[in-house]
Amino acid sequence: MTTTFAGNADEAVAGIEDGSTVLVGGFGLAGMPFDLVEALIRQGATDLTVVSNNAGNGEVGLAALLKAGRVRKVICSFPRQSDSYVFDELYRAGRVELEVVPQGNLAERMRAAGAGIGAFYCPTGVGTPLAEGKETRVIDGRTYVLEYPIKGDVALISAHRSDGAGNLVYRKTARNFGPVMATAATTVIAQVTEIVPTGGLDPEAVVTPGIYVDRVVRADARRLTVQGAH
């Protein structure tokens, strides 16, 4: 597989279909692929299932996608916080579905998808409403709940740099879910702040090998913010 380099974010998200499951990187605003999400809004895909750590902040990024009415379901760990009012209003009105997944389970379910693991047993959530209806099993005296992988049709992630082969490095907290999402989706699209020639990255610093990355686009320089500062 060869990574392609898009001329702009609109070109990068072309072809995302209605009804897709979209993995969106970011821990709050840190590492949120703003340019790609805004391009997805312009692109028009709807009835989406979005998998992310949060359910949006303010009215930017993922919250803007929700406000545009493009999301059918959100799978996340933290749907409510002080500035998640867009999601709050949609959920209370019955206009968006929600699946809450403990943060470690969320990461592990995507990692399982990338690793080809059919399912796994985990103790997190046992005895809570999050485990209702799920298979449980006692292993070595402890109860575990069966969890299934989360696979994405598309992953939208943000990285710090890419080289000409699509290898990615991240910056501090902005790394968060990007690496695991890159392994769990059929099509992986990354926005980066800088593209360097192949060989321009220290191989020991590469977190996501280019074999996982389908498309790369340089973020709009006018909108670049310090990533990982949270």
Residue pairs with C-beta under 8 A, 6 or more apart in sequence:
1 211
1 214
3 162
3 165
3 166
3 210
3 213
3 214
3 215
3 216
4 214
4 215
4 216
5 195
5 215
5 216
5 217
6 12
6 215
6 216
6 217
7 217
8 39
8 217
9 35
9 36
9 38
9 39
9 191
9 217
9 219
9 220
10 39
10 42
10 43
11 217
12 36
12 39
12 189
12 191
12 215
12 216
12 217
13 36
13 39
13 40
13 43
13 156
13 189
14 43
16 22
16 40
16 43
16 45
16 153
16 154
17 45
17 153
18 45
18 46
18 47
18 48
19 47
19 48
19 49
19 72
20 45
20 48
20 49
20 153
20 154
21 48
21 49
21 50
21 51
21 150
21 151
21 152
21 153
21 154
22 40
22 48
22 49
22 50
22 51
22 152
22 153
22 154
22 155
22 156
23 51
23 52
23 110
23 150
23 152
23 154
23 155
23 156
23 157
23 177
23 181
23 184
23 185
24 32
24 33
24 37
24 50
24 51
24 52
24 62
24 155
24 156
25 31
25 32
25 33
25 52
25 155
25 156
25 157
25 158
25 176
25 177
25 178
25 181
26 32
26 33
26 52
26 53
26 54
26 61
26 62
26 158
26 176
26 177
27 53
27 54
27 173
27 176
27 177
27 230
28 53
28 54
28 57
28 81
28 230
29 57
29 60
29 61
29 230
30 173
30 174
30 176
30 227
30 228
30 229
30 230
31 157
31 158
31 170
31 173
31 174
31 175
31 176
31 177
31 178
31 227
31 228
32 61
32 62
32 158
33 61
33 156
33 157
33 158
33 189
33 190
33 191
34 60
34 61
34 158
34 191
34 219
34 223
35 191
35 217
35 219
35 220
35 223
36 156
36 158
36 189
36 191
36 217
37 61
37 62
37 64
37 65
37 156
38 61
38 64
40 65
40 70
40 156
41 64
41 65
41 68
41 70
44 70
45 70
46 69
46 70
47 70
47 72
48 65
48 70
48 71
48 72
48 73
49 71
49 72
49 73
49 74
49 75
50 62
50 65
50 66
50 71
50 73
50 74
50 75
50 76
51 74
51 75
51 76
51 106
51 110
51 150
51 152
51 181
52 62
52 74
52 75
52 76
52 177
53 76
53 77
53 78
53 103
53 106
53 176
53 177
54 62
54 76
54 77
54 78
54 79
54 81
54 84
55 62
55 63
55 66
55 74
55 76
55 78
55 79
55 80
55 84
55 87
55 98
56 62
56 63
56 64
56 65
56 66
56 84
56 86
56 87
57 63
57 81
57 83
57 84
58 83
58 86
59 67
59 86
63 84
63 86
63 87
65 71
66 74
66 86
66 87
66 90
66 96
67 86
69 95
71 96
72 96
72 97
73 96
73 97
73 98
73 99
74 87
74 96
74 97
74 98
74 99
75 98
75 99
75 101
75 106
75 150
76 98
76 99
76 100
76 101
76 106
77 100
77 101
77 102
77 103
77 106
78 103
79 87
79 91
79 98
79 100
80 87
80 88
87 96
90 96
91 98
100 130
101 109
101 130
101 150
102 124
102 125
102 130
104 122
104 124
105 122
105 124
105 125
105 147
106 150
106 177
107 177
107 180
108 120
108 122
108 147
109 147
109 148
109 149
109 150
110 149
110 150
110 152
110 177
110 180
110 181
110 183
110 184
111 180
111 183
111 184
112 118
112 119
112 120
112 147
112 148
112 149
113 149
113 150
113 151
113 152
113 183
113 184
114 180
114 182
114 183
114 184
115 183
117 149
118 148
118 149
119 146
119 147
119 148
119 149
120 146
120 147
121 137
121 139
121 144
121 145
121 146
121 147
122 144
122 145
122 147
123 142
123 143
123 144
123 145
124 145
125 131
125 145
126 136
126 143
126 144
126 145
127 143
131 145
134 145
134 146
134 147
135 145
135 146
136 143
136 144
136 145
136 146
137 143
137 144
137 146
138 144
149 184
150 184
151 184
151 185
151 186
152 181
152 184
152 185
152 186
153 185
153 186
153 187
154 185
154 186
154 187
154 188
154 189
155 181
155 182
155 184
155 185
155 187
155 188
155 189
156 189
156 191
157 177
157 178
157 181
157 182
157 188
157 189
157 190
157 191
158 174
158 178
158 190
158 191
158 192
158 219
158 227
159 168
159 169
159 170
159 174
159 178
159 190
159 191
159 192
159 208
160 168
160 169
160 170
160 171
160 174
160 192
160 193
160 194
160 227
161 168
161 169
161 192
161 193
161 194
161 195
161 196
161 201
162 168
162 190
162 192
162 194
162 195
162 196
162 210
162 213
162 216
163 195
163 196
163 197
163 198
163 199
163 200
163 201
163 210
164 195
164 196
164 197
164 198
164 200
165 198
165 210
166 190
166 210
166 211
166 213
166 216
167 201
167 206
167 208
167 209
167 210
167 213
168 178
168 182
168 190
168 192
168 206
168 207
168 208
168 210
168 213
169 201
169 205
169 206
169 207
170 178
170 179
170 207
170 208
170 228
171 227
171 228
172 227
172 228
172 229
173 227
173 228
173 229
173 230
174 227
174 228
175 207
175 228
178 190
178 207
178 208
179 207
179 208
181 188
182 188
182 190
182 208
182 212
182 213
183 212
187 214
187 215
188 212
188 213
188 214
188 215
189 214
189 215
189 216
189 217
190 208
190 213
190 215
190 216
190 217
191 216
191 217
191 218
191 219
192 216
192 217
192 218
192 219
193 218
193 219
193 224
193 227
194 218
195 216
195 218
